[in-house]
Amino acid sequence: MLVDFRAHNAKVGISGILFYGCRRFLELIEGEQEDVDALFGRIERDRRHTGIELLDCRLPGRLFGDWSMPFVDLDGDAQSMPGFAGRPPNMDLRLIDEEIAEEMLILFSVHLASSAQIGSGRSA
């Protein structure tokens, strides 16, 4: 499924990152507003997705523009990575608000740009 999402996102200019932890997902979607709105609408209409909550983060531009939706398993070893260090293992993603999300995303994007540890979501 993630491979299909990556292909579609690349075709329409969407980037971002997908986190998973404690059976929940947190996704950052980046792109032109109408493309992001269209994708978010598709996600909302998809019956596989429940309990969707939109966080309104103010980020300094695209953080993951060179990536095609990398996947980070927070139940794995992500706890040692910047943005996640010091946070409880098996963190409940429902407890993340805009301020925490912004901090985590910025720190993690810097880490991701300086390493090739995560997924196969790097764009060519």
C-alpha atoms as a printed R data frame, in Angstrom:
    type eleno elety resid chain resno       x      y      z
1   ATOM     1    CA   MET     A     1   0.000  0.000  0.000
2   ATOM     2    CA   LEU     A     2   2.763  2.443  0.932
3   ATOM     3    CA   VAL     A     3   4.466  1.854 -2.443
4   ATOM     4    CA   ASP     A     4   1.238  2.841 -4.241
5   ATOM     5    CA   PHE     A     5   0.840  5.934 -2.057
6   ATOM     6    CA   ARG     A     6   4.422  6.987 -2.779
7   ATOM     7    CA   ALA     A     7   3.901  6.642 -6.537
8   ATOM     8    CA   HIS     A     8   0.696  8.690 -6.454
9   ATOM     9    CA   ASN     A     9   2.211 11.356 -4.196
10  ATOM    10    CA   ALA     A    10   5.267 11.737 -6.434
11  ATOM    11    CA   LYS     A    11   3.014 12.140 -9.467
12  ATOM    12    CA   VAL     A    12   1.059 15.017 -7.879
13  ATOM    13    CA   GLY     A    13   3.990 16.685 -6.073
14  ATOM    14    CA   ILE     A    14   3.132 15.566 -2.541
15  ATOM    15    CA   SER     A    15   5.886 14.900 -0.019
16  ATOM    16    CA   GLY     A    16   5.865 14.266  3.704
17  ATOM    17    CA   ILE     A    17   6.491 11.552  6.233
18  ATOM    18    CA   LEU     A    18   4.464  8.788  7.855
19  ATOM    19    CA   PHE     A    19   4.990  7.764 11.484
20  ATOM    20    CA   TYR     A    20   3.528  4.669 13.127
21  ATOM    21    CA   GLY     A    21   3.358  3.909 16.830
22  ATOM    22    CA   CYS     A    22   1.030  2.067 19.191
23  ATOM    23    CA   ARG     A    23  -1.290  1.095 16.314
24  ATOM    24    CA   ARG     A    24  -1.737  4.735 15.245
25  ATOM    25    CA   PHE     A    25  -0.396  6.825 12.389
26  ATOM    26    CA   LEU     A    26   0.794 10.424 12.234
27  ATOM    27    CA   GLU     A    27   1.330 11.828  8.757
28  ATOM    28    CA   LEU     A    28   2.761 15.094  7.515
29  ATOM    29    CA   ILE     A    29   1.498 15.978  4.030
30  ATOM    30    CA   GLU     A    30   3.360 18.689  2.095
31  ATOM    31    CA   GLY     A    31   2.535 20.214 -1.269
32  ATOM    32    CA   GLU     A    32   0.368 22.757 -3.030
33  ATOM    33    CA   GLN     A    33  -2.733 23.519 -0.943
34  ATOM    34    CA   GLU     A    34  -5.210 22.092 -3.450
35  ATOM    35    CA   ASP     A    35  -3.181 18.870 -3.787
36  ATOM    36    CA   VAL     A    36  -2.921 18.504 -0.003
37  ATOM    37    CA   ASP     A    37  -6.660 19.194  0.393
38  ATOM    38    CA   ALA     A    38  -7.493 16.596 -2.291
39  ATOM    39    CA   LEU     A    39  -5.300 13.968 -0.635
40  ATOM    40    CA   PHE     A    40  -6.687 14.730  2.818
41  ATOM    41    CA   GLY     A    41 -10.209 14.397  1.398
42  ATOM    42    CA   ARG     A    42  -9.319 10.962 -0.003
43  ATOM    43    CA   ILE     A    43  -7.935  9.926  3.384
44  ATOM    44    CA   GLU     A    44 -11.098 11.103  5.173
45  ATOM    45    CA   ARG     A    45 -13.336  9.156  2.759
46  ATOM    46    CA   ASP     A    46 -11.275  5.959  3.043
47  ATOM    47    CA   ARG     A    47 -13.066  3.611  5.468
48  ATOM    48    CA   ARG     A    48  -9.748  2.136  6.602
49  ATOM    49    CA   HIS     A    49  -8.994  5.443  8.358
50  ATOM    50    CA   THR     A    50 -10.787  6.277 11.608
51  ATOM    51    CA   GLY     A    51 -10.354  8.903 14.295
52  ATOM    52    CA   ILE     A    52  -8.713 11.373 11.922
53  ATOM    53    CA   GLU     A    53  -7.522 14.588 13.566
54  ATOM    54    CA   LEU     A    54  -5.997 17.507 11.685
55  ATOM    55    CA   LEU     A    55  -3.122 19.409 13.312
56  ATOM    56    CA   ASP     A    56  -2.381 22.859 11.904
57  ATOM    57    CA   CYS     A    57   1.409 23.109 12.017
58  ATOM    58    CA   ARG     A    58   3.334 26.174 10.859
59  ATOM    59    CA   LEU     A    59   6.527 24.828  9.346
60  ATOM    60    CA   PRO     A    60   9.285 26.788  7.560
61  ATOM    61    CA   GLY     A    61   8.533 25.318  4.119
62  ATOM    62    CA   ARG     A    62   8.798 21.726  2.989
63  ATOM    63    CA   LEU     A    63  10.791 19.626  5.419
64  ATOM    64    CA   PHE     A    64  10.655 16.379  3.429
65  ATOM    65    CA   GLY     A    65  10.576 17.655 -0.154
66  ATOM    66    CA   ASP     A    66  13.380 15.320 -1.252
67  ATOM    67    CA   TRP     A    67  11.534 12.325  0.168
68  ATOM    68    CA   SER     A    68   8.522 10.395 -1.057
69  ATOM    69    CA   MET     A    69   6.764  9.616  2.208
70  ATOM    70    CA   PRO     A    70   9.362  7.796  4.314
71  ATOM    71    CA   PHE     A    71   7.938  5.506  6.978
72  ATOM    72    CA   VAL     A    72   9.130  5.621 10.599
73  ATOM    73    CA   ASP     A    73   8.175  2.880 13.054
74  ATOM    74    CA   LEU     A    74   8.131  4.571 16.455
75  ATOM    75    CA   ASP     A    75   7.762  1.191 18.117
76  ATOM    76    CA   GLY     A    76  11.241  0.371 16.766
77  ATOM    77    CA   ASP     A    77  14.476  2.270 17.382
78  ATOM    78    CA   ALA     A    78  13.259  5.776 16.531
79  ATOM    79    CA   GLN     A    79  13.408  6.708 20.216
80  ATOM    80    CA   SER     A    80  17.125  7.417 19.865
81  ATOM    81    CA   MET     A    81  16.653  9.829 16.932
82  ATOM    82    CA   PRO     A    82  16.462 13.618 17.237
83  ATOM    83    CA   GLY     A    83  12.895 14.761 17.737
84  ATOM    84    CA   PHE     A    84  12.053 11.561 19.581
85  ATOM    85    CA   ALA     A    85  14.858 11.286 22.130
86  ATOM    86    CA   GLY     A    86  13.524 11.595 25.648
87  ATOM    87    CA   ARG     A    87   9.969 10.833 24.612
88  ATOM    88    CA   PRO     A    88   8.364  7.756 26.084
89  ATOM    89    CA   PRO     A    89   8.677  4.528 24.126
90  ATOM    90    CA   ASN     A    90   5.384  3.451 22.583
91  ATOM    91    CA   MET     A    91   4.255  7.076 22.676
92  ATOM    92    CA   ASP     A    92   0.526  7.571 22.115
93  ATOM    93    CA   LEU     A    93   0.331  9.690 18.961
94  ATOM    94    CA   ARG     A    94  -3.025 11.103 20.106
95  ATOM    95    CA   LEU     A    95  -1.116 13.125 22.729
96  ATOM    96    CA   ILE     A    96   0.864 15.087 20.134
97  ATOM    97    CA   ASP     A    97  -0.326 18.652 19.653
98  ATOM    98    CA   GLU     A    98   0.770 21.248 17.080
99  ATOM    99    CA   GLU     A    99   3.695 22.516 19.156
100 ATOM   100    CA   ILE     A   100   5.112 19.045 19.832
101 ATOM   101    CA   ALA     A   101   4.549 18.002 16.208
102 ATOM   102    CA   GLU     A   102   6.393 21.056 14.857
103 ATOM   103    CA   GLU     A   103   9.376 20.475 17.145
104 ATOM   104    CA   MET     A   104   9.563 16.765 16.337
105 ATOM   105    CA   LEU     A   105   9.201 17.265 12.584
106 ATOM   106    CA   ILE     A   106  11.873 19.955 12.350
107 ATOM   107    CA   LEU     A   107  14.400 18.001 14.445
108 ATOM   108    CA   PHE     A   108  13.653 14.785 12.601
109 ATOM   109    CA   SER     A   109  13.935 16.403  9.150
110 ATOM   110    CA   VAL     A   110  17.439 17.635 10.018
111 ATOM   111    CA   HIS     A   111  18.365 14.141 11.177
112 ATOM   112    CA   LEU     A   112  16.887 12.550  8.058
113 ATOM   113    CA   ALA     A   113  18.727 14.933  5.757
114 ATOM   114    CA   SER     A   114  22.045 13.956  7.338
115 ATOM   115    CA   SER     A   115  21.489 10.185  7.283
116 ATOM   116    CA   ALA     A   116  20.020  7.455  5.145
117 ATOM   117    CA   GLN     A   117  18.624  5.375  8.008
118 ATOM   118    CA   ILE     A   118  14.932  5.588  7.257
119 ATOM   119    CA   GLY     A   119  12.824  3.608  4.788
120 ATOM   120    CA   SER     A   120  13.138  3.688  1.054
121 ATOM   121    CA   GLY     A   121  11.310  6.934  0.550
122 ATOM   122    CA   ARG     A   122  14.196  8.963 -0.843
123 ATOM   123    CA   SER     A   123  13.376 10.613 -4.169
124 ATOM   124    CA   ALA     A   124  15.854 10.252 -7.004
